[in-house]
Amino acid sequence: MTKQVRWKCANCDHGLLAPTKPRKNDVRRYCLPCSAKTGKLVERVSPTLEKQRTVKSEQRKVKVKQLNDKKKVVRDKKSVVLKRNAAIQKEGERVWKLMYAWHKGKPMPKINIVNARNQLGAGHATYWRNEIQVNVNLKQTERSSQWTWHVLAHELAHCACPPVRTNGKRDVHHKEFYKALKHACEKRWNVSVSFAEVRGEQYGYAVDHIINAQVLDKVKFRVASIR
């Protein structure tokens, strides 16, 4: 049996039962007495169906707003990613110029930026392809941005000063490497850096910590956060 609802005339409030979707030529669709008085067809409406339409309309508005909000978040995130990538690229070019004495005009390395979580101080250099990777935390603080700068400069120094053979061994973090990094830090942030106490085989990541103790607080480079 076809589901029926009450249809009422807006003028006289007279009502009757009819299908939820009556045909256009169904007389129950119209209030004939009011139509005769006005000379125009007066349609009945279903309060139940009108209420359902209102609820569905409000639900659609909520869904559209939620969808638009999600799209805005995506657009905002893309915008921030583009801005921070551009900032890192620009800073990389500045640092690369400061290392000219070591790379002798070698083309600027390609910088691959990975936006991730819990990636403080992470990166690596593929010096034979003249490219580096810098991992950048989505959420940034002043300190994490300073670390990002250090990673950027550190990996660029690898391309400016590739590994050498020291006592028959492959030496990645050699003295010239740290001299290039030291020079970039000093010139970029107007600081004095010394690791004179380091000798021979002591060169390695320990020198990074010595440099950072003297430089990081002076670094003004900032990276925007991604929500």
Buried (B, 14 or more C-beta within 10 A) or exposed (E): EEEBBEBBBEBEEEBEEBBEEBEEEEEBBBBEEBBEEEEEEBEBEBEEBEEEEEEEEEEEEEEEEEEEEEEEEEEEBEEBBEEBBEBBBEBBEBBBEBBEEBBEEEEBBBBBBEBEEEBBBBBBBBBEEBBBBBBBBBEBEBEBBBBBBBBBBBBBBBBBBBBEEEEEEEBBBBBBBBBBBBBBBBBBBEBEBEBEEBEEEEBBEEBBEBBBEBBBEEBEBBBEBBE
